């Protein structure tokens, strides 16, 4: 317990999940004996009449508002299912499992049926734990019984398995699986706490409330500067600016330049937005003074070049 407390204090993971705890919170162990400051403890124990061993638990930080959804324990398997809310309106299912290697075919059917029911709801899902399946070829996703039942569950529910290094001896017994809408980052198989290696990873969670930001810009790289030169060269500036002071000359130039900034956004066949320089109405010298207000008020509105900016949300860590 002291080693586990040191990990929680040093690394401060958001979630800590453990199999084969040999803990009986409802019997021989007091809750205070297994609690970790700053974490909520959820556990599932083997039936009280079973032999020693077994038991699964999850420590999770309170900010994720964990809710127990499924607690299932038999002689040879355990399933602990929590729902968490990393962001308002978002639910992620966290499922910790343990499967004894001596499970019979009937016991396996019941075990995977329970997981299938949990996966039937549309929320993002993380499943992790000790499956004790020795002979799955993870590159090809091929296995004989009993591993074939897990492969069927994964194929049916579009699950991805992320552990590719042995976690006990030469075998990958401890698995981390996610639905396709969740991303795993930085997964490492690290030092032992028990007879199994520890798995450390981050779960990337996108805030569904984050909105795409849009910004209007002129795309001058695509501007038609030849057209601009032609338009600006068509005016008789000696006549336009005759007997005008500096401020009046500035306003005349501004009125002439503003229409040339107008951008027209169009969508190409590939869906990419492109920008062209728009044409504008020419004014001759005699009508310029009468049309300054009209030209300014009728300036063509811009259509934006849309740039999508997304901000990644927080990370969940699990040991």
C-alpha positions as CSV (number, residue, x, y, z in Angstrom):
1,X,0.0,0.0,0.0
2,X,2.9,2.4,0.7
3,X,4.3,1.9,-2.8
4,X,0.9,2.6,-4.3
5,X,0.5,5.8,-2.2
6,X,4.0,6.9,-3.4
7,X,3.0,6.5,-7.0
8,X,-0.2,8.5,-6.4
9,X,1.7,11.2,-4.7
10,X,4.5,11.4,-7.2
11,X,2.7,10.9,-10.6
12,X,-0.8,12.1,-9.5
13,X,-2.6,10.0,-12.1
14,X,-6.3,10.6,-12.5
15,X,-7.2,6.9,-12.5
16,X,-5.4,4.0,-10.9
17,X,-6.8,0.5,-11.7
18,X,-5.6,-2.7,-10.0
19,X,-6.5,-6.4,-10.4
20,X,-6.0,-9.2,-7.9
21,X,-6.0,-6.9,-4.9
22,X,-6.8,-9.6,-2.3
23,X,-8.8,-6.8,-0.6
24,X,-12.1,-7.3,1.1
25,X,-13.4,-3.9,2.0
26,X,-16.6,-5.4,3.3
27,X,-14.9,-7.9,5.5
28,X,-11.4,-8.1,6.9
29,X,-10.1,-4.7,5.6
30,X,-11.3,-1.2,6.8
31,X,-11.9,1.4,4.1
32,X,-9.3,3.7,5.8
33,X,-6.6,1.0,5.3
34,X,-6.9,1.1,1.6
35,X,-7.9,4.7,0.9
36,X,-5.6,7.2,-0.9
37,X,-6.0,10.9,-0.2
38,X,-7.6,12.8,-3.0
39,X,-9.1,9.7,-4.6
40,X,-12.5,8.0,-4.5
41,X,-12.3,4.2,-4.2
42,X,-14.6,1.8,-6.1
43,X,-14.0,-1.9,-5.8
44,X,-15.5,-5.3,-6.6
45,X,-14.5,-8.3,-4.4
46,X,-14.8,-12.0,-4.9
47,X,-17.7,-13.7,-3.2
48,X,-17.0,-14.1,0.5
49,X,-16.9,-17.9,0.4
50,X,-14.1,-17.9,-2.3
51,X,-10.5,-18.7,-1.7
52,X,-7.9,-16.0,-1.2
53,X,-7.0,-13.8,-4.2
54,X,-9.0,-11.9,-6.7
55,X,-10.6,-8.5,-6.2
56,X,-10.4,-5.4,-8.5
57,X,-10.5,-1.7,-7.6
58,X,-10.3,1.7,-9.2
59,X,-9.0,4.9,-7.5
60,X,-10.4,7.9,-9.4
61,X,-10.2,11.6,-8.7
62,X,-13.4,13.1,-7.5
63,X,-13.6,15.8,-10.1
64,X,-14.7,13.2,-12.7
65,X,-17.9,12.5,-10.8
66,X,-17.7,8.7,-11.1
67,X,-20.9,6.7,-11.0
68,X,-21.0,2.9,-10.4
69,X,-22.9,1.2,-13.2
70,X,-21.9,-2.5,-13.0
71,X,-20.4,-4.6,-10.3
72,X,-20.1,-8.3,-11.2
73,X,-18.0,-10.9,-9.3
74,X,-18.0,-14.6,-9.7
75,X,-15.6,-17.3,-8.6
76,X,-13.5,-16.7,-11.8
77,X,-14.2,-13.2,-13.2
78,X,-14.9,-9.6,-12.1
79,X,-16.2,-6.6,-14.0
80,X,-16.2,-3.1,-12.5
81,X,-17.9,-0.5,-14.7
82,X,-17.9,3.3,-13.9
83,X,-19.2,6.3,-15.8
84,X,-17.2,9.5,-15.6
85,X,-17.8,13.0,-16.9
86,X,-14.6,14.7,-18.0
87,X,-16.6,17.6,-19.4
88,X,-20.2,18.8,-19.0
89,X,-22.5,16.6,-21.1
90,X,-19.8,14.1,-21.8
91,X,-19.9,10.5,-20.5
92,X,-17.0,8.0,-20.8
93,X,-17.3,4.4,-19.6
94,X,-14.3,3.1,-17.6
95,X,-14.4,-0.7,-17.3
96,X,-11.9,-2.8,-15.3
97,X,-12.0,-6.6,-15.7
98,X,-10.4,-9.7,-14.4
99,X,-10.7,-13.1,-16.0
100,X,-9.3,-16.3,-14.4
101,X,-7.4,-18.5,-16.9
102,X,-9.4,-21.5,-15.8
103,X,-12.8,-20.1,-16.9
104,X,-15.0,-22.6,-18.6
105,X,-16.7,-22.0,-21.9
106,X,-20.0,-21.2,-20.1
107,X,-18.3,-18.9,-17.7
108,X,-16.6,-17.1,-20.6
109,X,-19.9,-16.7,-22.4
110,X,-21.4,-15.0,-19.3
111,X,-18.4,-12.8,-18.9
112,X,-18.4,-11.6,-22.5
113,X,-22.2,-11.2,-22.6
114,X,-21.9,-8.8,-19.7
115,X,-19.2,-6.8,-21.5
116,X,-21.3,-6.8,-24.7
117,X,-24.3,-5.3,-22.7
118,X,-22.0,-2.5,-21.3
119,X,-20.8,-1.7,-24.9
120,X,-24.3,-1.6,-26.2
121,X,-24.8,2.1,-25.1
122,X,-23.2,4.7,-27.4
123,X,-20.7,6.3,-25.0
124,X,-17.0,6.2,-25.5
125,X,-15.5,3.3,-23.7
126,X,-12.2,2.2,-22.1
127,X,-11.8,-1.4,-21.1
128,X,-8.7,-2.6,-19.2
129,X,-7.5,-5.5,-17.1
130,X,-6.1,-8.9,-16.8
131,X,-7.7,-11.2,-19.4
132,X,-5.2,-14.1,-19.0
133,X,-5.3,-15.0,-22.6
134,X,-1.9,-16.4,-23.7
135,X,-2.3,-17.3,-27.4
136,X,-3.8,-14.3,-29.2
137,X,-1.8,-13.1,-32.3
138,X,-2.5,-9.4,-32.0
139,X,-1.0,-8.4,-35.3
140,X,-3.6,-10.5,-37.2
141,X,-6.3,-10.6,-34.5
142,X,-6.4,-14.4,-34.7
143,X,-6.8,-16.8,-31.8
144,X,-8.2,-20.2,-31.0
145,X,-10.6,-20.7,-28.1
146,X,-10.8,-19.2,-25.5
147,X,-9.2,-16.1,-27.1
148,X,-11.5,-16.2,-30.1
149,X,-14.4,-15.0,-27.9
150,X,-12.6,-11.8,-27.1
151,X,-11.7,-11.3,-30.7
152,X,-15.4,-11.6,-31.6
153,X,-16.3,-9.1,-29.0
154,X,-13.7,-6.6,-30.3
155,X,-14.8,-7.0,-33.9
156,X,-18.5,-6.7,-33.1
157,X,-17.9,-3.5,-31.1
158,X,-15.0,-2.0,-33.1
159,X,-12.6,-2.1,-30.2
160,X,-8.9,-1.3,-30.5
161,X,-6.2,-3.1,-28.4
162,X,-3.2,-0.9,-27.6
163,X,-0.8,-3.1,-25.6
164,X,1.9,-4.7,-27.8
165,X,4.6,-5.7,-25.2
166,X,4.5,-8.7,-22.7
167,X,3.0,-7.8,-19.3
168,X,3.9,-11.1,-17.6
169,X,6.7,-13.3,-18.8
170,X,6.5,-13.5,-22.6
171,X,2.7,-13.0,-22.7
172,X,0.4,-10.0,-23.2
173,X,-2.1,-10.8,-20.5
174,X,-3.1,-7.3,-19.4
175,X,-5.0,-5.4,-22.1
176,X,-6.1,-1.8,-22.8
177,X,-9.0,-1.5,-25.3
178,X,-10.9,1.5,-26.5
179,X,-13.8,2.3,-28.8
180,X,-12.6,4.0,-32.0
181,X,-13.6,7.5,-30.8
182,X,-11.0,7.5,-28.0
183,X,-7.2,8.0,-28.4
184,X,-4.5,6.5,-26.3
185,X,-1.2,8.4,-26.0
186,X,2.2,7.4,-24.5
187,X,1.4,3.8,-23.5
188,X,4.3,2.2,-21.7
189,X,4.7,-1.2,-20.1
190,X,6.8,-0.3,-17.0
191,X,8.2,-1.7,-13.8
192,X,6.4,-4.4,-11.7
193,X,4.4,-3.7,-8.6
194,X,3.4,-7.4,-8.4
195,X,4.1,-10.3,-10.7
196,X,2.7,-8.3,-13.6
197,X,4.1,-5.2,-15.3
198,X,2.5,-1.8,-14.8
199,X,0.8,-0.2,-17.8
200,X,1.0,3.6,-17.9
201,X,-0.9,5.6,-20.5
202,X,-2.9,8.8,-21.2
203,X,-6.4,8.9,-22.6
204,X,-7.1,11.9,-24.8
205,X,-10.5,13.4,-24.3
206,X,-11.9,16.1,-26.5
207,X,-14.3,18.6,-25.0
208,X,-17.6,18.3,-26.9
209,X,-18.4,21.9,-25.9
210,X,-15.4,23.3,-27.7
211,X,-16.6,25.3,-30.7
212,X,-14.6,25.8,-33.9
213,X,-13.3,29.4,-34.2
214,X,-13.8,31.3,-37.4
215,X,-11.8,34.3,-38.6
216,X,-12.3,36.5,-41.6
217,X,-9.1,37.4,-43.5
218,X,-8.1,38.8,-46.9
219,X,-6.1,36.3,-48.9
220,X,-3.6,38.7,-50.5
221,X,-1.4,35.9,-51.7
222,X,-4.1,35.0,-54.2
223,X,-4.9,38.6,-55.1
224,X,-4.9,39.8,-58.8
225,X,-2.3,42.5,-58.5
226,X,-2.4,43.1,-62.3
227,X,-6.1,44.0,-62.0
228,X,-5.2,46.3,-59.1
229,X,-2.6,48.1,-61.1
230,X,-4.9,48.5,-64.0
231,X,-7.7,49.9,-61.9
232,X,-5.5,52.3,-59.9
233,X,-3.8,53.5,-63.1
234,X,-7.1,54.4,-64.7
235,X,-7.6,57.5,-62.6
236,X,-6.5,61.0,-63.3
237,X,-4.9,61.9,-60.0
238,X,-4.0,65.4,-61.1
239,X,-7.6,66.2,-61.6
240,X,-8.8,64.3,-58.5
241,X,-6.4,65.9,-56.1
242,X,-6.2,69.3,-57.5
243,X,-6.4,72.0,-54.7
244,X,-6.9,69.3,-52.1
245,X,-5.3,69.2,-48.7
246,X,-3.5,66.1,-47.2
247,X,-6.6,64.8,-45.5
248,X,-8.8,65.2,-48.6
249,X,-6.1,63.4,-50.7
250,X,-6.0,60.6,-48.1
251,X,-9.8,60.1,-48.3
252,X,-9.8,60.1,-52.1
253,X,-7.1,57.4,-52.1
254,X,-9.0,55.4,-49.4
255,X,-12.2,55.5,-51.4
256,X,-10.4,54.1,-54.4
257,X,-8.5,51.4,-52.5
258,X,-11.4,50.0,-50.5
259,X,-13.3,48.3,-53.3
260,X,-10.0,46.6,-54.4
261,X,-9.8,44.8,-51.0
262,X,-13.1,43.0,-51.6
263,X,-12.5,39.3,-51.5
264,X,-14.8,36.7,-53.0
265,X,-14.7,33.2,-51.4
266,X,-15.5,30.3,-53.6
267,X,-15.4,26.5,-53.0
268,X,-13.3,24.4,-55.4
269,X,-14.2,20.9,-56.4
270,X,-11.9,19.5,-53.7
271,X,-13.8,21.5,-51.1
272,X,-11.0,23.9,-50.4
273,X,-11.9,27.6,-50.1
274,X,-10.1,29.8,-52.5
275,X,-10.1,33.6,-52.7
276,X,-10.2,35.9,-55.7
277,X,-9.9,39.7,-56.0
278,X,-13.3,41.1,-57.0
279,X,-13.9,43.8,-59.6
280,X,-15.6,47.1,-58.8
281,X,-17.4,49.9,-60.4
282,X,-15.2,52.6,-62.0
283,X,-15.8,56.2,-61.3
284,X,-14.7,59.0,-63.6
285,X,-13.3,62.2,-62.3
286,X,-16.4,64.3,-62.8
287,X,-18.7,61.9,-60.8
288,X,-16.3,61.0,-58.0
289,X,-17.3,63.7,-55.6
290,X,-21.0,63.0,-55.9
291,X,-20.5,59.3,-55.4
292,X,-18.1,59.1,-52.5
293,X,-20.9,58.2,-50.0
294,X,-22.6,55.8,-52.4
295,X,-19.3,54.0,-53.1
296,X,-18.5,53.6,-49.4
297,X,-21.9,52.5,-48.3
298,X,-22.3,49.9,-51.1
299,X,-18.9,48.2,-50.5
300,X,-19.2,44.5,-51.2
301,X,-19.3,42.4,-48.0
302,X,-16.5,39.9,-47.4
303,X,-16.9,36.1,-47.4
304,X,-14.4,34.6,-45.0
305,X,-11.7,32.1,-45.5
306,X,-12.6,29.6,-42.7
307,X,-9.8,28.3,-40.6
308,X,-10.6,25.6,-38.1
309,X,-8.8,25.9,-34.7
310,X,-9.3,23.1,-32.2
311,X,-8.0,23.0,-28.7
312,X,-7.3,19.6,-27.1
313,X,-8.9,19.0,-23.8
314,X,-7.5,17.5,-20.7
315,X,-5.9,14.1,-20.3
316,X,-6.8,11.1,-18.2
317,X,-3.9,9.0,-16.9
318,X,-4.2,5.4,-15.8
319,X,-1.6,3.1,-14.2
